[in-house]
Amino acid sequence: MQDKIIIAGPCAAESEEQLMATANAIRSSYDGPLIFRAGVWKPRTNPNTFQGIGEQALEWLQRIQQCMNIAVATEVATASHVVQAIQMGIDYLWIGARTSANPIQVQALTDTIAQELKKSPTHRLKGIMIKNPMHQDAALWLGNIERMEHLGIPIWAVHRGCGHLPAWEMAYTLHQSRPDIPLLIDPSHMSGDKESIAPLLTNAWALQYDGAMIETHIHPQDALSDAQQQLSPDELKTLLSIPIPTTKDHELLWLRSAIDEVDNQLWDLIEHRMSIANQIGMHKRKQSLAIVQQERFQHILNKRLIWAQNHQVSDKLVQTVMHAIHDESINVQER
């Protein structure tokens, strides 16, 4: 694990005691190169949830930096965040998924970082991490990297997935375009569930990711945000002890990871379709309507066959899939 970039720490800075205890526990359980992370400003969806401590928490990160000789990182989303973080000597900044979705905002942050670096030639800033946007858009992610790489500061891409889907294909597209940019995984946000972190990280190691950003809290059950996806320091130690898989054909593994994800979505959609079919069945029984309505099915099938002609999909596949789905829908409606 020594050659991997490991970034660990809580979702949010909640108190100086919480940060120091977490940093101490992580350092005690992992002796490799480490960056300690903590959110200072939290872009939460619900305004009634914990929004972060703000500028005061930068002082806590600074103490960890000075007392424990650990590099520290935090998220920035506004020009004010950038100014405060750089002036407090934060080592690494990261651009979150919500911010990454807005190229105008990313450009504004880039301009502010450039201004601050020019004003402070002795700055401590060692790198900028850019997470993928909330939606699957490899071009936008790549564009954000290109905006910021002219700053002369090392840029890392952080793959955090989209809506608790890995979005392996998006990461593969970015990696093919820019294999020179270190690629890290954020399995905490990718899964939203700490039980899923290990398999995601194992797959990322097999794909030769360069590192990982993993949310770690001294008492995850008491966390003020993202409690369900944060590991304890002991759990992090176990996670980082998993052997790194060896794979010869990395391109095939990338493509298989992408197709596995598509399959998962496909079956989720089929399950959803059957739940709607069940509702249709209940409605038909209430209205004394026939379960089988061949005219309706033929209309759907014809529409799909036209679609197939425009998308280079065989008629045979469409016929087979649609008849199988229709047969199962009838079974569901007759129950």
C-alpha positions as CSV (number, residue, x, y, z in Angstrom):
1,M,0.0,0.0,0.0
2,Q,3.0,2.3,0.3
3,D,2.8,3.4,-3.3
4,K,-0.8,4.5,-3.0
5,I,-2.1,7.9,-2.1
6,I,-4.2,7.5,1.1
7,I,-6.5,10.4,2.1
8,A,-8.5,9.6,5.3
9,G,-10.5,11.6,7.8
10,P,-14.0,12.5,8.8
11,C,-16.7,13.8,6.5
12,A,-16.8,17.0,8.5
13,A,-14.7,18.7,11.2
14,E,-17.1,18.7,14.2
15,S,-14.7,19.7,17.1
16,E,-10.9,20.0,17.7
17,E,-11.1,16.9,20.0
18,Q,-12.8,14.8,17.3
19,L,-10.2,15.8,14.6
20,M,-7.2,15.2,16.9
21,A,-8.5,11.9,18.1
22,T,-9.3,10.7,14.6
23,A,-6.0,11.8,13.2
24,N,-4.1,10.1,16.1
25,A,-6.0,6.9,15.6
26,I,-5.5,6.8,11.8
27,R,-1.8,7.5,12.2
28,S,-1.5,4.8,14.8
29,S,-3.1,2.2,12.5
30,Y,-1.5,3.2,9.2
31,D,2.2,4.2,8.9
32,G,2.2,4.9,5.1
33,P,2.1,8.3,3.4
34,L,-1.1,9.9,4.6
35,I,-3.2,13.0,3.9
36,F,-5.7,13.9,6.6
37,R,-9.0,15.2,5.2
38,A,-12.0,17.0,6.8
39,G,-14.8,19.1,5.4
40,V,-14.9,22.6,6.9
41,W,-17.7,24.0,4.8
42,K,-20.4,21.3,4.0
43,P,-22.6,21.8,0.9
44,R,-25.5,19.9,2.4
45,T,-28.8,19.4,0.5
46,N,-31.0,20.1,3.6
47,P,-30.3,23.5,5.2
48,N,-31.5,22.1,8.5
49,T,-28.6,19.6,8.7
50,F,-25.0,20.2,9.9
51,Q,-23.4,22.7,7.5
52,G,-19.9,22.6,8.9
53,I,-17.9,24.7,11.4
54,G,-16.3,27.0,8.9
55,E,-13.1,29.0,9.3
56,Q,-12.4,28.0,12.9
57,A,-12.0,24.4,11.8
58,L,-9.0,25.4,9.6
59,E,-7.1,26.2,12.8
60,W,-7.8,22.7,14.0
61,L,-6.4,21.3,10.7
62,Q,-3.4,23.5,11.1
63,R,-2.7,22.1,14.5
64,I,-2.8,18.6,13.2
65,Q,-0.4,19.7,10.5
66,Q,2.0,21.2,12.9
67,C,1.7,18.8,15.9
68,M,1.5,15.5,14.0
69,N,3.4,16.4,10.8
70,I,0.5,15.2,8.6
71,A,-0.5,17.0,5.4
72,V,-4.2,18.2,5.5
73,A,-6.9,18.7,2.9
74,T,-10.3,20.3,2.8
75,E,-13.0,21.1,0.3
76,V,-13.5,24.6,-1.2
77,A,-16.5,25.8,-3.1
78,T,-16.2,29.6,-3.1
79,A,-13.5,32.2,-3.6
80,S,-13.7,33.0,0.1
81,H,-13.0,29.3,1.0
82,V,-10.0,29.3,-1.3
83,V,-8.5,32.5,0.3
84,Q,-9.0,31.3,3.8
85,A,-7.7,27.8,3.2
86,I,-4.5,29.0,1.4
87,Q,-3.8,31.7,3.9
88,M,-4.1,29.1,6.7
89,G,-1.5,26.9,4.9
90,I,-3.8,24.0,4.0
91,D,-1.7,21.5,1.9
92,Y,-4.4,20.2,-0.4
93,L,-7.8,21.5,-1.7
94,W,-10.5,19.4,-3.3
95,I,-13.3,20.5,-5.6
96,G,-16.5,18.6,-4.7
97,A,-19.0,17.0,-7.1
98,R,-21.6,19.7,-6.8
99,T,-19.0,22.4,-7.6
100,S,-17.5,20.3,-10.3
101,A,-20.9,20.3,-12.1
102,N,-20.6,24.1,-12.8
103,P,-17.7,25.1,-15.1
104,I,-18.2,28.8,-14.4
105,Q,-17.7,28.1,-10.7
106,V,-14.7,26.0,-11.3
107,Q,-13.1,28.8,-13.4
108,A,-13.8,31.3,-10.7
109,L,-12.1,29.1,-8.2
110,T,-9.2,28.6,-10.6
111,D,-8.8,32.4,-10.9
112,T,-8.9,32.9,-7.2
113,I,-6.3,30.1,-6.6
114,A,-4.0,31.8,-9.2
115,Q,-4.4,35.1,-7.5
116,E,-3.6,33.7,-4.0
117,L,-0.6,31.8,-5.2
118,K,0.8,34.9,-6.9
119,K,0.3,36.9,-3.6
120,S,1.8,34.1,-1.5
121,P,4.9,32.6,-3.2
122,T,5.7,30.7,0.0
123,H,2.3,29.0,0.1
124,R,2.0,25.4,1.3
125,L,-0.4,24.3,-1.4
126,K,0.8,20.9,-2.8
127,G,-2.1,19.7,-4.9
128,I,-5.7,20.1,-6.0
129,M,-8.1,17.2,-6.2
130,I,-11.1,17.4,-8.6
131,K,-14.0,15.1,-8.1
132,N,-16.2,14.0,-10.9
133,P,-19.5,15.9,-11.4
134,M,-22.7,14.7,-9.8
135,H,-23.9,13.4,-13.3
136,Q,-21.9,11.1,-15.6
137,D,-20.0,13.6,-17.8
138,A,-16.4,12.6,-18.4
139,A,-15.9,15.6,-20.7
140,L,-16.9,18.1,-18.0
141,W,-14.6,16.3,-15.5
142,L,-11.7,16.5,-18.0
143,G,-12.5,20.1,-18.7
144,N,-12.3,21.0,-15.0
145,I,-8.9,19.3,-14.9
146,E,-7.7,21.3,-17.9
147,R,-8.9,24.5,-16.3
148,M,-6.8,24.0,-13.2
149,E,-3.7,22.2,-14.4
150,H,-2.3,25.5,-15.8
151,L,-1.9,26.7,-12.2
152,G,1.3,24.7,-12.0
153,I,0.0,22.7,-9.0
154,P,-0.3,18.9,-9.2
155,I,-3.9,17.8,-10.1
156,W,-5.5,14.6,-9.1
157,A,-8.8,13.2,-10.3
158,V,-11.1,11.8,-7.6
159,H,-13.7,9.3,-8.8
160,R,-16.6,9.4,-6.4
161,G,-19.3,7.9,-8.7
162,C,-22.8,9.4,-9.4
163,G,-25.8,8.9,-7.2
164,H,-24.3,5.9,-5.5
165,L,-23.4,4.3,-8.8
166,P,-19.7,3.7,-9.5
167,A,-19.8,5.1,-13.1
168,W,-16.8,3.0,-14.1
169,E,-17.2,3.9,-17.7
170,M,-16.9,7.6,-17.0
171,A,-13.7,7.0,-15.1
172,Y,-12.4,4.7,-17.8
173,T,-13.0,7.5,-20.4
174,L,-11.1,10.0,-18.3
175,H,-8.2,7.6,-17.7
176,Q,-7.9,6.8,-21.4
177,S,-7.8,10.5,-22.2
178,R,-5.4,11.5,-19.4
179,P,-3.4,8.5,-18.1
180,D,-0.9,11.0,-16.8
181,I,-3.4,12.4,-14.2
182,P,-3.4,10.3,-10.9
183,L,-6.8,8.7,-10.4
184,L,-8.1,8.2,-6.9
185,I,-11.3,6.5,-5.8
186,D,-13.8,7.8,-3.2
187,P,-15.6,4.6,-2.2
188,S,-17.3,6.3,0.7
189,H,-19.5,8.5,-1.5
190,M,-19.6,6.0,-4.3
191,S,-21.4,3.6,-2.1
192,G,-23.1,5.6,0.6
193,D,-22.7,2.5,2.7
194,K,-19.6,1.4,4.5
195,E,-20.3,-2.3,3.8
196,S,-19.8,-1.7,0.1
197,I,-16.4,0.2,0.5
198,A,-14.2,-2.9,0.5
199,P,-15.3,-4.5,-2.8
200,L,-15.2,-1.1,-4.5
201,L,-11.7,-0.4,-3.3
202,T,-10.5,-3.9,-4.2
203,N,-11.8,-3.4,-7.8
204,A,-10.1,0.0,-7.9
205,W,-6.8,-1.5,-6.9
206,A,-7.2,-4.1,-9.6
207,L,-7.7,-1.3,-12.1
208,Q,-4.5,0.3,-10.9
209,Y,-6.0,3.4,-9.2
210,D,-3.3,5.6,-7.7
211,G,-5.0,6.1,-4.3
212,A,-8.2,6.5,-2.3
213,M,-10.1,9.1,-0.3
214,I,-11.9,7.3,2.5
215,E,-14.1,8.9,5.1
216,T,-13.0,7.9,8.6
217,H,-14.4,9.0,12.0
218,I,-13.3,8.2,15.5
219,H,-16.9,7.4,16.4
220,P,-18.8,6.9,13.1
221,Q,-22.1,6.2,14.8
222,D,-22.1,9.7,16.3
223,A,-21.0,11.6,13.1
224,L,-23.0,14.7,12.3
225,S,-23.0,13.9,8.6
226,D,-22.7,10.8,6.5
227,A,-22.6,8.5,9.5
228,Q,-23.6,5.4,7.4
229,Q,-20.5,5.6,5.1
230,Q,-17.8,6.5,7.6
231,L,-15.3,3.9,8.8
232,S,-13.7,3.7,12.2
233,P,-9.9,3.9,12.3
234,D,-9.8,0.2,13.1
235,E,-12.0,-0.6,10.1
236,L,-9.7,1.6,7.9
237,K,-6.7,-0.4,9.1
238,T,-8.5,-3.7,8.1
239,L,-9.5,-2.2,4.8
240,L,-5.9,-1.1,3.9
241,S,-4.5,-4.5,4.8
242,I,-6.5,-6.1,1.9
243,P,-3.9,-7.4,-0.6
244,I,-3.8,-5.5,-3.9
245,P,-5.1,-7.8,-6.7
246,T,-2.9,-8.5,-9.7
247,T,-4.5,-8.3,-13.1
248,K,-2.8,-8.5,-16.5
249,D,-5.6,-7.3,-18.8
250,H,-6.6,-4.0,-17.2
251,E,-8.6,-2.8,-20.2
252,L,-10.8,-5.9,-20.1
253,L,-11.3,-5.4,-16.4
254,W,-12.4,-1.7,-17.0
255,L,-14.9,-2.8,-19.6
256,R,-16.2,-5.7,-17.5
257,S,-16.7,-3.3,-14.5
258,A,-18.7,-1.0,-16.8
259,I,-20.8,-3.7,-18.1
260,D,-21.5,-5.1,-14.7
261,E,-22.7,-1.7,-13.6
262,V,-25.0,-1.5,-16.7
263,D,-26.4,-5.0,-15.8
264,N,-27.1,-3.9,-12.3
265,Q,-29.1,-0.9,-13.6
266,L,-30.8,-3.1,-16.2
267,W,-32.1,-5.5,-13.5
268,D,-33.1,-2.7,-11.2
269,L,-35.2,-1.3,-14.1
270,I,-36.8,-4.6,-14.8
271,E,-37.7,-4.9,-11.1
272,H,-39.2,-1.4,-11.3
273,R,-41.1,-2.4,-14.4
274,M,-42.6,-5.4,-12.7
275,S,-43.7,-3.4,-9.7
276,I,-45.6,-1.1,-12.2
277,A,-47.0,-4.2,-13.9
278,N,-48.3,-5.3,-10.5
279,Q,-50.1,-2.0,-10.1
280,I,-51.6,-2.3,-13.6
281,G,-52.8,-5.8,-12.7
282,M,-54.6,-4.5,-9.6
283,H,-56.2,-1.7,-11.6
284,K,-57.4,-4.1,-14.3
285,R,-59.0,-6.4,-11.7
286,K,-60.8,-3.5,-10.1
287,Q,-62.1,-2.4,-13.5
288,S,-62.8,-5.9,-14.8
289,L,-60.4,-5.5,-17.7
290,A,-58.7,-8.3,-19.5
291,I,-55.2,-9.0,-18.3
292,V,-53.8,-9.7,-21.8
293,Q,-54.2,-6.8,-24.2
294,Q,-52.5,-7.9,-27.4
295,E,-53.0,-4.6,-29.2
296,R,-51.1,-2.7,-26.5
297,F,-48.2,-5.2,-26.5
298,Q,-48.0,-5.0,-30.3
299,H,-47.8,-1.2,-30.2
300,I,-44.9,-1.4,-27.7
301,L,-43.1,-4.1,-29.7
302,N,-43.4,-2.1,-32.9
303,K,-42.0,1.0,-31.2
304,R,-39.0,-1.0,-29.9
305,L,-38.4,-2.5,-33.4
306,I,-38.2,0.9,-34.9
307,W,-35.8,2.0,-32.1
308,A,-33.6,-1.1,-32.9
309,Q,-33.3,-0.1,-36.5
310,N,-32.0,3.3,-35.5
311,H,-29.5,1.9,-32.9
312,Q,-27.9,-1.0,-34.6
313,V,-29.6,-3.6,-32.4
314,S,-30.9,-6.8,-33.9
315,D,-34.7,-7.4,-34.3
316,K,-34.1,-10.8,-32.9
317,L,-32.8,-9.4,-29.6
318,V,-35.7,-7.0,-29.3
319,Q,-38.2,-9.7,-30.0
320,T,-36.7,-12.1,-27.5
321,V,-36.4,-9.5,-24.7
322,M,-39.8,-7.9,-25.2
323,H,-41.6,-11.2,-25.3
324,A,-39.8,-12.4,-22.2
325,I,-40.7,-9.2,-20.3
326,H,-44.3,-9.3,-21.5
327,D,-44.7,-12.9,-20.4
328,E,-43.4,-12.1,-17.0
329,S,-45.6,-9.0,-16.8
330,I,-48.6,-11.1,-17.5
331,N,-47.6,-13.5,-14.7
332,V,-47.2,-10.6,-12.3
333,Q,-50.6,-9.2,-13.2
334,E,-52.4,-12.5,-12.8
335,R,-51.1,-13.2,-9.3
